Amino acid sequence: MIKVAHSPDADDAYMFYGIASGAVKMPAPHVEFLADIETLNRLAVEELLDVSAVSVHAYAYVCGRYYVMRVGASMGEGYGPVVVARPEADRPRHVAVPGRYTTAALLLKLAMPGVKAVEVPFDRVLEAVAAGVVDAGVLIHEGQITYGRYGLRKLLDLGEWWLRETGLPTPLGIDVVRKELGRGLAEALAEALRSSIRYADEHREEALRYAQRFSRGLSLEDTARFVDMYVNAYTRDLGSRGEKAIEELLARASEGGLAPACRPEYV
C-alpha cells in the first residue's frame, strides 16, 4: 500500500482533487495522509512516506532517497512567504518560522541572516506576531493574503527578494516519490498527479469549492486567488526554469552551510 501525503491546504487540495474525487485512478493501491508541511518534511526525512509534498529546503535532507516530480510544485513568480510585523516593529530580532525544514525558514536565513528564527506552528504565526510574542513572523499559505486583517504590515516578501537576487521563481514546495518504488512506478505516480491537476482545471468550480474546505475561512474568491498563486505553470510542469530555481536554492543553502549538498533527480 503506497502512502501518499499532502498538506491540508487549498492549493494541495486543488491539485489532488482528481484523485480525491475518484476521477483519476492511481497506478497502485494507496492510502492518503494529510498533515501540515513541516510534519510531512519530518516524516519524509525518516523515509516514512512514499509520495509526499515537501519543502524544497527539506529535499536537501532526503535527496538520495526521493525523486522530485516535475509536476505538483508550488512556486511564486516574484512572490512568496511574507515577513510581517506590528506597525511599530522596525528591526526584528526574533522571527517566527513555520518549521525548521520549511523553505520559508531557509529563505529567511538567506535574506535576513541577523535574525533569530523561532519555530511556531504555521497556523499560529499570525497570532504570535499580533500578541508580541515574537517581533515578526514568516507567513505561508493563506496568511500571505490575510495578514492585514490582524493589523500587521509587510516587512519583506521573500519571493520578491529571491527574484531580485536570482531572477528566478521562488521554489517553495515540491512533490517527491521514494526511489525504492522504482522509476517506472514513480513516473506513473507523477502522471497520475498530472492527470489530477488537469481534471481540476477542467472542473474548476467544483475543484475550487472542494479546495475551499481546506482554506481555513477564506471566501471562494480568496480561495481562487490563493490557488492561482501556487497552482501555476510551474505546478503543471517545472520546465528548465523551475528546475534551475530549485537547484539554485539548494546550492545557496549548501554553500551557506544551511543544508547538505544535493543534486536533484527528476521524474
C-alpha positions as CSV (number, residue, x, y, z in Angstrom):
1,M,0.0,0.0,0.0
2,I,1.5,3.3,-1.1
3,K,1.4,6.1,1.4
4,V,0.5,9.4,-0.3
5,A,0.7,12.6,1.7
6,H,0.0,16.2,1.2
7,S,-0.9,19.3,3.2
8,P,-4.5,20.2,4.1
9,D,-4.3,23.4,2.2
10,A,-6.3,24.8,-0.6
11,D,-3.6,24.6,-3.3
12,D,-2.7,21.0,-2.5
13,A,-6.4,20.1,-2.2
14,Y,-7.0,21.5,-5.7
15,M,-4.1,19.6,-7.1
16,F,-5.3,16.3,-5.6
17,Y,-9.0,16.9,-6.5
18,G,-9.0,14.5,-9.4
19,I,-7.6,11.7,-7.3
20,A,-9.7,12.5,-4.2
21,S,-12.9,12.6,-6.3
22,G,-12.1,9.2,-7.8
23,A,-12.0,10.6,-11.3
24,V,-8.3,9.8,-11.6
25,K,-7.1,6.3,-10.7
26,M,-3.8,5.8,-9.0
27,P,-1.4,3.1,-10.5
28,A,-1.3,1.2,-7.3
29,P,-3.4,0.8,-4.1
30,H,-2.8,3.7,-1.8
31,V,-3.7,5.4,1.4
32,E,-3.9,9.2,1.8
33,F,-2.4,11.1,4.7
34,L,-2.9,14.8,5.3
35,A,-0.7,16.9,7.6
36,D,1.0,20.3,7.8
37,I,4.1,20.7,5.6
38,E,6.6,20.6,8.5
39,T,5.1,17.3,9.7
40,L,5.4,16.0,6.2
41,N,9.0,17.2,6.0
42,R,9.9,15.4,9.1
43,L,8.2,12.2,8.1
44,A,10.0,12.3,4.7
45,V,13.3,12.8,6.4
46,E,12.6,9.5,8.2
47,E,11.6,8.0,4.8
48,L,8.1,7.1,6.2
49,L,6.2,8.4,3.1
50,D,6.2,7.1,-0.4
51,V,4.8,10.1,-2.2
52,S,4.6,13.5,-0.5
53,A,4.6,17.2,-0.7
54,V,7.7,18.5,1.0
55,S,9.5,21.8,1.2
56,V,12.4,22.3,-1.2
57,H,14.6,23.0,1.8
58,A,13.7,19.6,3.3
59,Y,14.6,17.9,0.0
60,A,18.2,18.6,0.7
61,Y,17.9,16.1,3.6
62,V,16.3,13.3,1.5
63,C,17.9,13.9,-1.8
64,G,19.4,10.5,-2.2
65,R,16.2,8.7,-1.4
66,Y,13.5,10.6,-3.3
67,Y,12.9,11.8,-6.9
68,V,11.4,15.2,-7.5
69,M,8.3,15.1,-9.5
70,R,8.2,17.5,-12.4
71,V,4.5,18.1,-11.5
72,G,3.0,19.5,-8.4
73,A,5.5,22.2,-7.4
74,S,4.5,25.3,-5.5
75,M,6.4,28.3,-6.9
76,G,5.8,32.0,-6.9
77,E,6.9,34.4,-9.7
78,G,8.1,37.3,-7.7
79,Y,6.1,36.5,-4.5
80,G,6.4,34.0,-1.7
81,P,6.4,33.8,2.1
82,V,5.9,37.2,3.7
83,V,7.7,38.6,6.8
84,V,5.2,40.6,8.8
85,A,5.4,42.7,11.9
86,R,3.3,45.0,14.1
87,P,3.3,48.6,12.8
88,E,5.8,49.8,15.4
89,A,8.4,47.0,14.9
90,D,11.2,48.1,12.5
91,R,14.2,45.9,13.4
92,P,13.0,42.4,14.3
93,R,15.3,40.1,16.3
94,H,13.1,37.1,16.9
95,V,11.1,35.9,13.9
96,A,8.6,33.1,13.9
97,V,9.1,30.5,11.2
98,P,6.7,27.6,10.4
99,G,9.2,24.8,10.9
100,R,12.9,24.1,10.7
101,Y,12.7,22.3,7.3
102,T,10.4,24.8,5.6
103,T,11.7,26.8,2.6
104,A,10.3,29.9,4.4
105,A,12.8,29.3,7.2
106,L,15.7,28.9,4.7
107,L,14.8,32.0,2.7
108,L,14.6,34.0,6.0
109,K,18.1,32.9,6.9
110,L,19.4,33.8,3.4
111,A,17.6,37.2,3.3
112,M,17.9,38.3,6.9
113,P,20.9,36.4,8.4
114,G,21.0,38.6,11.6
115,V,17.6,37.5,13.0
116,K,16.9,34.5,15.3
117,A,14.4,32.1,13.8
118,V,11.8,30.7,16.3
119,E,9.7,27.7,15.3
120,V,6.0,28.2,15.6
121,P,3.2,26.1,14.0
122,F,2.3,27.7,10.7
123,D,-1.3,28.4,11.8
124,R,-0.1,30.2,15.0
125,V,2.4,32.6,13.4
126,L,-0.1,35.4,12.9
127,E,-1.3,35.3,16.5
128,A,2.3,35.1,17.8
129,V,3.2,38.3,16.0
130,A,0.0,40.1,16.8
131,A,0.4,39.3,20.5
132,G,4.0,40.4,20.6
133,V,5.4,37.0,21.5
134,V,7.8,37.5,18.6
135,D,8.9,40.6,16.8
136,A,7.9,39.3,13.3
137,G,6.9,36.2,11.6
138,V,7.1,34.4,8.2
139,L,3.7,33.6,6.7
140,I,2.9,30.8,4.4
141,H,-0.4,29.6,3.0
142,E,-3.4,31.9,3.2
143,G,-1.7,34.1,5.8
144,Q,0.1,35.7,2.9
145,I,-3.1,37.4,1.8
146,T,-4.9,37.9,5.2
147,Y,-2.3,39.4,7.5
148,G,-3.6,43.0,7.1
149,R,-6.8,41.9,8.9
150,Y,-4.6,41.4,12.0
151,G,-3.2,44.9,11.8
152,L,0.2,43.7,10.7
153,R,2.4,45.2,7.9
154,K,4.8,43.6,5.5
155,L,8.5,43.9,6.2
156,L,9.7,41.8,3.3
157,D,8.2,39.5,0.6
158,L,10.8,36.7,0.4
159,G,9.7,35.9,-3.1
160,E,10.4,39.5,-4.2
161,W,13.8,39.3,-2.6
162,W,14.6,36.0,-4.3
163,L,13.6,37.3,-7.7
164,R,15.9,40.4,-7.2
165,E,18.7,38.1,-6.1
166,T,18.4,35.4,-8.8
167,G,15.8,36.4,-11.5
168,L,14.1,33.1,-10.8
169,P,10.8,32.0,-9.4
170,T,10.6,31.1,-5.7
171,P,10.8,27.3,-5.3
172,L,8.8,26.6,-2.1
173,G,7.2,23.1,-2.3
174,I,7.6,20.1,-4.4
175,D,6.1,16.6,-4.6
176,V,8.5,13.7,-4.2
177,V,8.4,10.0,-4.7
178,R,10.5,7.4,-3.0
179,K,13.2,5.9,-5.2
180,E,12.8,2.4,-3.8
181,L,9.4,2.2,-5.6
182,G,11.3,2.0,-8.9
183,R,11.5,4.6,-11.6
184,G,8.6,3.1,-13.6
185,L,6.1,3.3,-10.8
186,A,7.5,6.8,-9.8
187,E,6.8,8.0,-13.3
188,A,3.3,6.5,-13.3
189,L,2.6,8.3,-9.9
190,A,3.8,11.6,-11.3
191,E,1.5,11.1,-14.3
192,A,-1.5,10.4,-12.0
193,L,-0.9,13.7,-10.2
194,R,-0.6,15.5,-13.6
195,S,-4.0,14.0,-14.6
196,S,-5.5,15.0,-11.2
197,I,-4.5,18.7,-11.8
198,R,-5.8,18.5,-15.4
199,Y,-9.1,17.2,-14.1
200,A,-9.3,20.1,-11.5
201,D,-8.6,22.6,-14.3
202,E,-11.3,21.1,-16.4
203,H,-13.8,21.1,-13.5
204,R,-12.5,24.4,-11.9
205,E,-15.6,25.5,-10.0
206,E,-16.2,22.2,-8.2
207,A,-12.4,21.8,-7.6
208,L,-12.3,25.3,-6.0
209,R,-15.3,24.5,-3.8
210,Y,-13.5,21.4,-2.7
211,A,-10.3,23.4,-2.1
212,Q,-12.3,26.0,-0.1
213,R,-12.9,23.3,2.6
214,F,-9.2,23.4,3.3
215,S,-8.7,27.2,3.2
216,R,-9.4,28.0,6.9
217,G,-12.1,30.5,6.4
218,L,-11.3,32.1,3.1
219,S,-14.1,33.1,0.8
220,L,-14.4,31.3,-2.5
221,E,-13.0,34.3,-4.3
222,D,-9.9,34.4,-2.0
223,T,-9.6,30.6,-2.3
224,A,-9.4,31.0,-6.0
225,R,-6.8,33.8,-5.6
226,F,-4.6,31.7,-3.4
227,V,-4.9,28.6,-5.6
228,D,-4.0,30.6,-8.6
229,M,-0.9,31.9,-6.8
230,Y,0.5,28.4,-6.3
231,V,-1.1,26.2,-8.9
232,N,0.5,27.8,-11.9
233,A,2.6,26.9,-14.9
234,Y,5.4,25.5,-12.7
235,T,2.9,23.3,-11.0
236,R,1.9,21.7,-14.2
237,D,5.5,21.3,-15.4
238,L,8.6,22.5,-13.8
239,G,10.4,23.2,-17.0
240,S,14.0,24.1,-17.2
241,R,13.4,27.4,-15.3
242,G,11.7,25.7,-12.4
243,E,14.5,23.1,-12.2
244,K,17.0,25.9,-12.2
245,A,15.2,27.6,-9.3
246,I,15.2,24.5,-7.2
247,E,18.9,23.8,-7.9
248,E,19.9,27.5,-7.2
249,L,18.2,27.4,-3.8
250,L,19.7,24.1,-2.8
251,A,23.2,25.3,-4.0
252,R,22.9,28.5,-1.9
253,A,21.8,26.6,1.1
254,S,24.7,24.2,0.8
255,E,27.3,27.0,0.2
256,G,26.0,28.8,3.2
257,G,26.2,25.8,5.4
258,L,22.5,25.8,5.9
259,A,21.7,22.4,4.3
260,P,23.5,19.3,2.9
261,A,24.7,19.4,-0.7
262,C,22.1,17.9,-3.1
263,R,21.7,17.1,-6.8
264,P,18.1,16.5,-7.6
265,E,16.8,13.7,-9.8
266,Y,13.5,14.3,-11.6
267,V,10.6,12.1,-12.8
